């Protein structure tokens, strides 16, 4: 884009001065950035809205010089850090395709001080599905006197999202991507463009004394026009009824001709016990941190929830998932008795949550990974996807089971679907790691390196992605880099050994890949 040479470019509050080689943040303060990450940003900004392959970026940023892709990954990390985009929502990576600066870019002509769009990247943004209504439920505002009630408000919103997700004729963005907007003043039209949806639901919750009021406002993201607004209030012990009324009103406003039976199926409640429900919501709020301590605390909440309400399938499933998650973090205190208890919870989740997607997918991945039985796990995961086709977590965990079963093509499809359902998910590093796993099985080693590197950059300190990063580097022939990655892995998990791989890796059925993985890890320097 020669017309932009020497101009000042602005995007997402950031200003790039191409002539001076300077970057300024939204407050006008200069941010120090090394030349190559700056050049990378400049190239992407000049091609905003266009996907640029790794080769194209390497040629543009390091012309005439041979460097490894790791130099590109490092430049991307530094550029994201400089613009406050560590989650990769503006400087986005697209698996097997390259990178894109997903933002409107303005060229400022110095002489006149005028501004004009450099390129309109809307065509490269996510487009709402053409075959069904699409919606995101943004975090509701807690207007109660007690800020500690945030967990309750968030849980109520998640339940509304889940109910809408179960309506098959809708496309619903997952909760984790929606909650990326928490605490932000947003333009519904921008949200629609960023997430690729036609409708945006916002609202507020007031919980005081023994009563609760829920307000909702539904807008058309294409025009910003409000198409429905209402409020619902009642005693606190009728919170489930209020959730159902909100969901039904939203569904009716979007699609008046939805079959009544479909709505009724979507509104089924896993429990009518408010105390157990409150404990479950507290567990969900704590679990989001994904640290060993937070996972153990969440597990305790889920156990208390199903102890209070013995048919609470989702609580059993989430408790079992906590133990499986601890295994992925190489918890040295994870005993055989704890694993056996978690598998019993998973079986109870499948038994009591037959029509609850959360109960089924949590049980399915626990049985797959902790129980080393992907054949049984995929049956539960497929049921979860059938019940809630909009569940990003169910799709992602189905991808994991397909990986273990030795079907990387299906796994890649599942992970791509999960990413579309939750394009701004803070747990995206799990999907990126699973994608790297699948790409390694498929023999696409360089692409696996890119996906694993993104997983590591988005969640440092997670042993599973660090291990896959080291393995992918070794499989791609980048042995020295693999050894550096292995050194970091052994710092995170100093007791890890090749002899433990059968337990840590999970139930891999593809024996050719098992052999390739072991050879790669040995080459990277993992002790026997």
C-alpha positions as CSV (number, residue, x, y, z in Angstrom):
1,X,0.0,0.0,0.0
2,X,2.4,2.7,-1.3
3,X,-0.1,5.4,-0.7
4,X,0.3,4.9,3.0
5,X,4.1,5.2,3.0
6,X,5.2,8.0,5.4
7,X,1.7,8.6,6.6
8,X,0.4,8.3,10.1
9,X,-2.0,5.4,10.6
10,X,-4.6,5.1,13.4
11,X,-6.4,2.0,14.5
12,X,-8.1,0.8,17.7
13,X,-6.8,3.9,19.5
14,X,-3.2,3.3,18.4
15,X,-1.2,5.7,16.3
16,X,1.6,4.5,14.0
17,X,4.0,7.1,12.6
18,X,5.6,5.3,9.7
19,X,8.0,8.1,8.9
20,X,9.3,8.5,12.5
21,X,9.0,4.9,13.5
22,X,7.0,5.8,16.6
23,X,3.9,4.2,18.2
24,X,1.6,6.1,20.5
25,X,-1.1,4.6,22.8
26,X,-4.7,6.0,23.0
27,X,-3.5,8.6,25.6
28,X,-0.9,9.9,23.2
29,X,2.0,8.4,25.1
30,X,4.8,6.9,23.1
31,X,5.3,3.1,23.5
32,X,8.7,1.7,22.9
33,X,8.8,-1.0,20.3
34,X,11.7,-2.8,18.6
35,X,12.0,-2.1,14.8
36,X,10.8,-5.5,13.6
37,X,7.6,-5.7,15.6
38,X,6.9,-2.1,14.6
39,X,7.5,-3.0,10.9
40,X,5.2,-5.9,11.3
41,X,2.4,-3.7,12.7
42,X,3.0,-1.2,9.8
43,X,2.7,-3.9,7.2
44,X,-0.5,-5.3,8.7
45,X,-2.0,-1.9,9.2
46,X,-1.3,-1.0,5.5
47,X,-3.1,-4.3,4.6
48,X,-5.9,-4.0,7.2
49,X,-8.7,-6.5,6.8
50,X,-6.5,-8.7,4.5
51,X,-5.1,-12.1,5.6
52,X,-1.4,-12.1,5.2
53,X,0.5,-15.4,5.0
54,X,3.5,-16.1,7.2
55,X,5.7,-16.2,4.1
56,X,4.4,-12.8,3.0
57,X,5.1,-11.3,6.4
58,X,8.5,-12.8,6.6
59,X,9.4,-11.3,3.2
60,X,7.9,-7.9,4.0
61,X,9.5,-7.5,7.5
62,X,12.8,-9.3,6.9
63,X,13.4,-8.6,3.1
64,X,16.3,-10.6,1.7
65,X,17.1,-12.2,5.1
66,X,16.4,-15.8,6.1
67,X,14.9,-16.0,9.6
68,X,12.8,-18.7,11.3
69,X,9.1,-18.4,11.9
70,X,9.9,-18.1,15.6
71,X,11.1,-14.6,14.8
72,X,7.7,-13.9,13.4
73,X,5.9,-15.3,16.4
74,X,8.1,-13.2,18.7
75,X,7.4,-10.1,16.7
76,X,3.7,-10.8,16.9
77,X,3.9,-11.2,20.7
78,X,5.8,-8.0,21.1
79,X,3.5,-6.1,18.8
80,X,0.4,-7.3,20.6
81,X,1.9,-6.4,24.0
82,X,2.7,-2.9,22.7
83,X,-0.9,-2.2,21.5
84,X,-2.5,-3.9,24.6
85,X,-3.8,-6.8,22.5
86,X,-2.4,-9.8,24.4
87,X,-5.5,-11.8,23.6
88,X,-5.1,-11.4,19.9
89,X,-8.4,-9.8,19.1
90,X,-7.0,-7.0,16.9
91,X,-3.8,-8.7,15.6
92,X,-5.5,-12.0,14.9
93,X,-3.9,-15.3,13.9
94,X,-5.8,-17.6,11.6
95,X,-4.7,-21.2,11.8
96,X,-3.1,-22.4,8.6
97,X,-3.7,-19.1,6.9
98,X,-1.7,-16.3,8.5
99,X,-2.4,-13.0,10.3
100,X,-4.8,-10.2,9.9
101,X,-5.2,-6.7,11.5
102,X,-8.9,-6.8,12.2
103,X,-9.6,-3.1,12.7
104,X,-10.6,0.0,10.7
105,X,-7.4,1.9,9.8
106,X,-7.4,5.6,9.2
107,X,-4.6,7.4,7.2
108,X,-3.7,10.9,8.5
109,X,-2.2,13.1,5.8
110,X,0.3,15.3,7.6
111,X,0.0,18.4,5.3
112,X,-3.8,18.8,5.7
113,X,-4.4,16.9,8.9
114,X,-7.3,15.1,7.2
115,X,-8.3,11.6,7.8
116,X,-9.8,8.9,5.5
117,X,-10.2,5.1,5.7
118,X,-7.2,3.2,4.4
119,X,-9.2,0.1,3.8
120,X,-12.6,-1.0,5.0
121,X,-12.0,-4.4,6.5
122,X,-15.6,-5.3,7.2
123,X,-15.6,-7.9,4.5
124,X,-12.8,-9.8,6.4
125,X,-14.8,-9.7,9.6
126,X,-17.1,-12.4,10.8
127,X,-20.4,-12.4,8.9
128,X,-23.7,-13.5,10.5
129,X,-24.9,-16.9,9.3
130,X,-27.3,-16.5,6.4
131,X,-29.5,-19.4,7.3
132,X,-30.6,-18.6,10.9
133,X,-30.9,-15.7,13.4
134,X,-27.7,-15.1,15.3
135,X,-27.3,-13.5,18.7
136,X,-24.9,-12.7,21.6
137,X,-26.0,-12.1,25.2
138,X,-23.7,-9.5,26.6
139,X,-22.9,-9.5,30.4
140,X,-25.7,-7.8,32.3
141,X,-25.0,-4.9,34.6
142,X,-25.2,-5.6,38.4
143,X,-27.1,-2.7,39.8
144,X,-27.6,-4.3,43.2
145,X,-26.1,-2.5,46.2
146,X,-23.7,-5.5,46.7
147,X,-20.9,-5.8,44.1
148,X,-20.3,-9.3,45.5
149,X,-23.5,-10.4,43.6
150,X,-21.6,-10.2,40.2
151,X,-21.3,-14.0,40.2
152,X,-25.1,-14.3,40.5
153,X,-25.7,-11.9,37.6
154,X,-23.1,-13.6,35.4
155,X,-24.6,-17.0,36.2
156,X,-28.1,-15.8,35.3
157,X,-26.8,-14.5,31.9
158,X,-25.0,-17.8,31.2
159,X,-28.3,-19.6,31.8
160,X,-30.2,-17.3,29.4
161,X,-27.4,-17.9,26.8
162,X,-27.6,-21.7,27.3
163,X,-31.4,-21.7,26.9
164,X,-31.2,-19.7,23.7
165,X,-28.4,-22.0,22.5
166,X,-30.6,-25.0,22.7
167,X,-33.0,-23.5,20.2
168,X,-31.7,-25.2,17.1
169,X,-32.8,-22.5,14.7
170,X,-30.5,-19.9,16.4
171,X,-26.8,-19.3,16.2
172,X,-25.6,-18.2,19.6
173,X,-22.1,-16.9,20.6
174,X,-20.6,-18.7,23.5
175,X,-20.5,-17.1,27.0
176,X,-16.7,-16.8,27.2
177,X,-16.5,-14.5,24.1
178,X,-19.5,-12.5,25.2
179,X,-17.9,-11.9,28.6
180,X,-14.9,-10.3,26.9
181,X,-17.1,-7.2,26.8
182,X,-17.8,-7.1,30.5
183,X,-17.4,-3.7,32.1
184,X,-17.1,-2.0,28.7
185,X,-19.4,0.6,27.1
186,X,-20.0,-0.9,23.6
187,X,-21.6,0.0,20.3
188,X,-23.9,-2.9,19.4
189,X,-23.0,-2.4,15.7
190,X,-19.3,-2.9,16.5
191,X,-20.1,-6.0,18.6
192,X,-22.1,-7.4,15.7
193,X,-19.2,-6.9,13.3
194,X,-16.6,-8.3,15.7
195,X,-18.6,-11.5,16.6
196,X,-20.6,-11.9,13.4
197,X,-24.1,-11.7,14.8
198,X,-27.3,-10.0,13.9
199,X,-28.7,-9.4,17.4
200,X,-27.3,-8.2,20.7
201,X,-29.0,-8.6,24.0
202,X,-28.0,-6.3,26.9
203,X,-29.6,-5.9,30.4
204,X,-29.3,-5.4,34.1
205,X,-30.1,-7.2,37.3
206,X,-31.1,-5.8,40.7
207,X,-31.1,-8.2,43.6
208,X,-32.3,-6.7,46.9
209,X,-33.8,-8.3,49.9
210,X,-35.8,-11.3,48.8
211,X,-36.7,-9.9,45.3
212,X,-35.0,-9.6,41.9
213,X,-35.6,-7.5,38.8
214,X,-34.2,-8.4,35.4
215,X,-34.3,-5.9,32.5
216,X,-33.5,-6.7,28.9
217,X,-32.9,-4.8,25.7
218,X,-32.6,-6.5,22.3
219,X,-31.0,-4.5,19.4
220,X,-30.4,-5.2,15.7
221,X,-26.7,-5.0,15.4
222,X,-26.9,-4.0,11.7
223,X,-28.7,-0.8,12.4
224,X,-28.4,-0.3,16.2
225,X,-32.2,-0.1,16.5
226,X,-33.9,-1.4,19.6
227,X,-36.4,-4.1,18.7
228,X,-37.5,-5.2,22.1
229,X,-37.2,-4.1,25.7
230,X,-38.9,-5.2,28.9
231,X,-38.4,-5.9,32.6
232,X,-39.4,-8.8,34.8
233,X,-39.4,-8.9,38.6
234,X,-40.5,-11.2,41.4
235,X,-39.4,-13.0,44.5
236,X,-35.9,-14.4,44.5
237,X,-37.1,-18.0,44.7
238,X,-38.7,-17.5,41.3
239,X,-35.4,-16.7,39.6
240,X,-35.7,-19.7,37.3
241,X,-39.1,-18.5,36.1
242,X,-37.8,-15.0,35.4
243,X,-34.9,-16.5,33.3
244,X,-37.4,-18.5,31.3
245,X,-39.6,-15.5,30.7
246,X,-36.6,-13.4,29.5
247,X,-35.5,-16.2,27.2
248,X,-39.0,-16.8,25.8
249,X,-39.5,-13.0,25.2
250,X,-36.2,-12.7,23.4
251,X,-36.8,-15.8,21.2
252,X,-40.3,-14.6,20.4
253,X,-39.0,-11.1,19.4
254,X,-36.4,-12.6,17.1
255,X,-38.4,-15.3,15.5
256,X,-42.2,-15.2,16.2
257,X,-42.8,-18.5,14.4
258,X,-40.5,-20.7,16.4
259,X,-42.3,-23.9,17.4
260,X,-43.6,-23.7,21.0
261,X,-42.2,-27.2,21.7
262,X,-38.7,-26.1,20.8
263,X,-38.8,-23.1,23.2
264,X,-40.2,-25.4,26.0
265,X,-37.3,-27.8,25.5
266,X,-34.8,-25.0,25.8
267,X,-36.3,-23.7,29.1
268,X,-35.9,-26.9,31.1
269,X,-34.1,-26.2,34.4
270,X,-31.4,-28.5,35.8
271,X,-32.5,-27.8,39.3
272,X,-35.2,-25.8,41.1
273,X,-33.1,-25.7,44.3
274,X,-31.9,-22.1,44.8
275,X,-29.2,-23.0,47.3
276,X,-27.6,-25.6,45.1
277,X,-27.9,-23.2,42.1
278,X,-26.1,-20.4,44.1
279,X,-23.3,-22.8,45.0
280,X,-23.0,-23.9,41.3
281,X,-22.8,-20.3,40.1
282,X,-20.0,-19.5,42.7
283,X,-18.1,-22.5,41.4
284,X,-18.4,-21.4,37.8
285,X,-17.2,-17.9,38.7
286,X,-14.1,-19.3,40.5
287,X,-13.4,-21.9,37.8
288,X,-12.8,-19.2,35.2
289,X,-9.4,-18.4,36.7
290,X,-8.1,-21.8,35.7
291,X,-5.3,-21.9,38.3
292,X,-4.8,-25.0,40.5
293,X,-6.1,-23.2,43.6
294,X,-9.1,-21.8,41.8
295,X,-9.9,-25.2,40.3
296,X,-9.8,-26.9,43.7
297,X,-12.0,-24.2,45.2
298,X,-14.5,-24.5,42.3
299,X,-14.6,-28.3,42.8
300,X,-15.6,-27.8,46.4
301,X,-18.5,-25.5,45.4
302,X,-19.7,-28.1,42.9
303,X,-19.5,-30.9,45.4
304,X,-21.5,-28.9,47.9
305,X,-24.1,-28.1,45.1
306,X,-24.8,-31.8,44.2
307,X,-24.7,-32.8,47.9
308,X,-27.5,-30.3,48.4
309,X,-29.4,-31.4,45.2
310,X,-28.4,-35.0,44.3
311,X,-29.8,-34.9,40.8
312,X,-27.7,-31.8,39.7
313,X,-26.0,-33.3,36.6
314,X,-24.1,-30.2,35.6
315,X,-22.6,-29.9,39.1
316,X,-21.4,-33.5,39.0
317,X,-19.9,-32.9,35.6
318,X,-18.1,-29.7,36.5
319,X,-16.7,-31.3,39.6
320,X,-15.3,-34.1,37.5
321,X,-13.9,-31.6,35.0
322,X,-12.0,-29.9,37.8
323,X,-10.1,-33.0,38.5
324,X,-9.4,-33.6,34.8
325,X,-8.2,-30.0,34.5
326,X,-5.8,-30.6,37.4
327,X,-4.3,-33.5,35.5
328,X,-3.6,-31.3,32.5
329,X,-1.6,-29.0,34.9
330,X,0.5,-31.9,36.2
331,X,-0.8,-31.7,39.8
332,X,1.6,-33.8,41.9
333,X,-1.1,-34.3,44.5
334,X,-3.6,-35.9,42.2
335,X,-4.1,-39.4,43.7
336,X,-5.7,-42.5,42.1
337,X,-8.5,-42.3,44.7
338,X,-9.3,-38.7,43.6
339,X,-9.3,-39.7,39.9
340,X,-11.7,-42.6,40.7
341,X,-14.0,-40.3,42.6
342,X,-14.0,-37.9,39.6
343,X,-14.9,-40.7,37.2
344,X,-17.8,-41.7,39.5
345,X,-19.0,-38.0,39.4
346,X,-18.8,-38.1,35.6
347,X,-20.9,-41.2,35.4
348,X,-23.4,-39.6,37.8
349,X,-23.4,-36.5,35.5
350,X,-24.3,-38.6,32.5
351,X,-27.0,-40.4,34.4
352,X,-28.7,-37.4,35.9
353,X,-28.1,-34.9,33.1
354,X,-29.3,-36.8,30.1
355,X,-30.7,-33.7,28.4
356,X,-28.2,-31.2,29.8
357,X,-25.3,-30.4,27.4
358,X,-23.0,-29.1,30.2
359,X,-23.4,-32.3,32.2
360,X,-22.7,-34.4,29.1
361,X,-19.7,-32.6,27.7
362,X,-18.0,-32.3,31.1
363,X,-18.6,-36.0,31.7
364,X,-17.5,-36.9,28.2
365,X,-14.1,-35.2,28.4
366,X,-13.5,-36.5,31.9
367,X,-14.2,-40.1,30.7
368,X,-12.0,-39.5,27.7
369,X,-9.0,-38.0,29.4
370,X,-9.1,-39.0,33.0
371,X,-10.8,-42.4,32.3
372,X,-8.6,-43.0,29.2
373,X,-11.7,-44.1,27.3
374,X,-12.3,-41.8,24.2
375,X,-14.8,-44.4,22.7
376,X,-17.2,-43.9,25.6
377,X,-16.4,-40.2,25.9
378,X,-17.2,-39.3,22.3
379,X,-20.7,-40.8,22.7
380,X,-21.4,-38.4,25.5
381,X,-19.8,-35.5,23.6
382,X,-21.8,-36.2,20.5
383,X,-25.0,-36.2,22.6
384,X,-24.0,-32.8,24.1
385,X,-23.4,-31.3,20.6
386,X,-26.8,-32.7,19.5
387,X,-28.6,-31.2,22.4
388,X,-26.8,-27.8,22.2
389,X,-25.3,-27.3,18.7
390,X,-24.1,-23.8,19.8
391,X,-22.0,-25.1,22.7
392,X,-18.4,-24.0,21.9
393,X,-17.1,-26.1,24.9
394,X,-18.9,-29.2,23.7
395,X,-17.5,-28.8,20.2
396,X,-14.0,-28.2,21.5
397,X,-14.0,-31.2,23.8
398,X,-15.4,-33.3,21.0
399,X,-12.3,-32.2,19.1
400,X,-10.1,-33.5,21.9
401,X,-11.8,-36.9,21.9
402,X,-11.5,-37.1,18.1
403,X,-7.8,-36.4,18.5
404,X,-7.4,-39.3,20.9
405,X,-9.3,-41.5,18.6
406,X,-6.8,-40.7,15.8
407,X,-9.1,-38.6,13.6
408,X,-7.3,-35.3,13.2
409,X,-9.5,-34.1,10.3
410,X,-12.6,-34.3,12.4
411,X,-10.8,-32.7,15.3
412,X,-9.7,-29.7,13.2
413,X,-13.3,-29.2,12.0
414,X,-14.5,-29.3,15.7
415,X,-12.0,-26.8,16.8
416,X,-12.7,-24.4,13.9
417,X,-16.4,-24.6,14.8
418,X,-15.7,-23.9,18.5
419,X,-13.6,-20.9,17.5
420,X,-16.4,-19.5,15.3
421,X,-18.9,-20.0,18.2
422,X,-16.6,-18.2,20.6
423,X,-14.2,-16.0,18.6
424,X,-13.0,-14.0,21.6
425,X,-12.8,-16.8,24.1
426,X,-10.2,-16.2,27.0
427,X,-9.9,-20.1,27.1
428,X,-9.0,-20.1,23.4
429,X,-5.5,-21.4,24.3
430,X,-7.2,-24.8,25.0
431,X,-8.5,-24.9,21.4
432,X,-5.2,-23.7,20.0
433,X,-3.4,-26.5,21.8
434,X,-5.9,-29.1,20.6
435,X,-5.5,-27.7,17.0
436,X,-1.7,-28.1,17.3
437,X,-2.3,-31.7,18.5
438,X,-4.4,-32.4,15.5
439,X,-2.1,-30.7,13.0
440,X,0.9,-32.8,14.4
441,X,-1.1,-36.0,13.9
442,X,-1.9,-34.9,10.3
443,X,1.8,-34.2,9.6
444,X,1.3,-30.4,9.2
445,X,4.2,-29.6,11.5
446,X,4.9,-25.9,10.7
447,X,1.2,-25.1,11.2
448,X,1.3,-27.1,14.4
449,X,4.2,-24.9,15.6
450,X,2.2,-21.8,14.9
451,X,-0.9,-23.0,16.7
452,X,1.1,-24.3,19.7
453,X,3.1,-21.0,19.9
454,X,-0.2,-19.0,20.1
455,X,-1.5,-21.3,22.8
456,X,1.7,-20.8,24.8
457,X,1.6,-17.0,24.3
458,X,-2.0,-16.8,25.4
459,X,-1.5,-19.0,28.5
460,X,2.0,-19.2,29.8
461,X,2.7,-21.8,32.4
462,X,0.4,-24.5,31.1
463,X,2.5,-27.6,30.7
464,X,0.3,-29.3,28.1
465,X,0.7,-26.6,25.5
466,X,4.4,-26.1,26.3
467,X,4.9,-29.9,25.7
468,X,3.1,-29.7,22.3
469,X,5.1,-26.6,21.4
470,X,8.4,-28.5,22.0
471,X,7.1,-31.6,20.2
472,X,5.9,-29.6,17.1
473,X,9.3,-27.8,16.9
474,X,11.1,-31.1,17.0
475,X,8.8,-32.7,14.4
476,X,9.4,-29.7,12.1
477,X,13.2,-30.1,12.4
478,X,13.8,-27.1,14.6
479,X,15.7,-29.1,17.2
480,X,17.5,-26.2,19.0
481,X,14.3,-24.3,19.4
482,X,12.6,-27.5,20.6
483,X,15.3,-27.9,23.3
484,X,14.7,-24.4,24.5
485,X,10.9,-25.1,24.7
486,X,11.6,-28.4,26.6
487,X,13.8,-26.5,29.1
488,X,10.8,-24.3,29.8
489,X,8.5,-27.3,30.1
490,X,10.9,-29.0,32.6
491,X,10.9,-25.7,34.6
492,X,7.1,-25.9,34.8
493,X,7.0,-29.6,35.5
494,X,10.4,-30.8,36.7
495,X,9.3,-34.4,37.3
496,X,8.0,-35.0,33.8
497,X,9.5,-38.0,32.1
498,X,8.9,-39.9,28.8
499,X,7.8,-42.9,30.9
500,X,4.9,-40.8,32.1
501,X,3.6,-39.8,28.6
502,X,1.0,-42.6,28.4
503,X,-0.6,-41.1,31.5
504,X,-0.1,-37.4,30.8
505,X,-0.9,-37.5,27.0
506,X,-4.1,-39.3,27.4
507,X,-5.5,-42.3,25.5
508,X,-3.9,-41.9,22.1
509,X,-5.2,-44.6,19.7
510,X,-2.9,-43.6,16.7
511,X,0.2,-45.7,17.5
512,X,2.1,-44.2,14.6
513,X,1.6,-40.8,16.2
514,X,2.5,-42.1,19.6
515,X,5.9,-43.2,18.2
516,X,6.4,-39.9,16.4
517,X,5.5,-37.9,19.5
518,X,7.9,-39.9,21.8
519,X,10.7,-39.5,19.3
520,X,10.1,-35.8,19.0
521,X,10.1,-35.3,22.8
522,X,13.2,-37.4,23.2
523,X,14.9,-35.3,20.5
524,X,13.8,-32.1,22.3
525,X,15.5,-33.4,25.5
526,X,12.8,-34.9,27.7
527,X,14.4,-37.3,30.2
528,X,13.5,-40.9,30.0
